[in-house]
Amino acid sequence: MIGPWLRLARDTTLLAMEAQTVIGLRLGQIALGHGSLAENQLMVSEKVLAWAEAAATVATGGSPHKVVRGYRKKVRANTKRLRLL
C-alpha cells in the first residue's frame, strides 16, 4: 500500500533534481551570452504543452505516476539537448 507512494515520492524528487540541472544549463548559457530567443520561447512553450498534457492525462484517468514519468522524460531530453549546445 505504501509502495506506490514511495515510488511517486522518489520519482518526484528525481524530477526536481533533474529539472534543476536543466535550469542550471539554461542559466549558464544565458550568463555566457549563448542564450537565444528561440531557446527562451521553447522554454515557455514546453511548459504550456507539458501542463496541457498532464491535465489531459489526469482528466482521462491517468495516474500521477504517469504524469511524473512524462515530465521526467521531457526533462531528460532537455538535458541531453542543452549539453550539446
C-alpha positions as CSV (number, residue, x, y, z in Angstrom):
1,M,0.0,0.0,0.0
2,I,2.8,2.4,0.8
3,G,5.0,1.2,-2.1
4,P,3.3,3.3,-4.8
5,W,3.5,6.4,-2.7
6,L,7.2,5.9,-2.0
7,R,7.8,5.4,-5.7
8,L,5.9,8.6,-6.5
9,A,7.9,10.5,-3.9
10,R,11.2,9.1,-5.3
11,D,10.3,9.9,-8.9
12,T,9.1,13.4,-7.9
13,T,12.3,14.1,-6.0
14,L,14.3,12.9,-9.0
15,L,12.3,15.1,-11.3
16,A,13.0,18.1,-9.1
17,M,16.8,17.4,-9.2
18,E,16.8,16.8,-12.9
19,A,14.8,20.0,-13.5
20,Q,17.4,21.9,-11.5
21,T,20.1,20.6,-14.0
22,V,18.1,22.0,-16.9
23,I,17.6,25.3,-15.1
24,G,21.4,25.5,-14.4
25,L,22.3,24.7,-18.0
26,R,19.9,27.4,-19.3
27,L,21.1,30.0,-16.9
28,G,24.7,29.2,-17.7
29,Q,24.0,29.7,-21.4
30,I,22.3,33.0,-20.7
31,A,25.1,34.2,-18.5
32,L,27.7,33.3,-21.1
33,G,25.7,35.2,-23.8
34,H,24.8,32.0,-25.6
35,G,21.1,32.1,-24.9
36,S,18.8,32.7,-27.8
37,L,15.3,34.0,-28.3
38,A,14.3,30.6,-29.8
39,E,15.5,28.8,-26.7
40,N,13.6,31.2,-24.4
41,Q,10.4,30.7,-26.5
42,L,10.9,27.0,-26.5
43,M,11.3,27.0,-22.7
44,V,7.9,28.8,-22.3
45,S,6.0,26.8,-24.9
46,E,7.3,23.5,-23.5
47,K,5.9,24.3,-20.1
48,V,2.5,25.2,-21.5
49,L,2.4,22.0,-23.6
50,A,3.6,19.8,-20.7
51,W,0.9,21.3,-18.5
52,A,-1.8,20.6,-21.1
53,E,-0.6,17.0,-21.5
54,A,-0.6,16.5,-17.7
55,A,-4.1,17.9,-17.4
56,A,-5.3,15.6,-20.2
57,T,-3.7,12.6,-18.6
58,V,-5.3,13.3,-15.3
59,A,-8.7,14.1,-16.9
60,T,-8.7,10.8,-18.8
61,G,-8.0,8.8,-15.6
62,G,-4.2,8.7,-15.8
63,S,-2.2,8.4,-12.6
64,P,0.2,10.9,-11.0
65,H,2.9,8.4,-11.7
66,K,2.2,8.7,-15.4
67,V,2.4,12.5,-15.3
68,V,5.7,12.5,-13.4
69,R,7.2,9.9,-15.8
70,G,6.2,12.1,-18.7
71,Y,7.8,15.2,-17.2
72,R,11.0,13.3,-16.4
73,K,11.2,12.1,-20.0
74,K,10.9,15.7,-21.2
75,V,13.5,16.9,-18.7
76,R,16.0,14.3,-19.6
77,A,15.6,15.2,-23.3
78,N,16.2,18.8,-22.5
79,T,19.3,17.9,-20.5
80,K,20.7,16.0,-23.4
81,R,19.9,18.7,-25.9
82,L,21.3,21.6,-23.8
83,R,24.5,19.7,-23.1
84,L,25.2,19.5,-26.8
85,L,24.8,23.3,-27.4
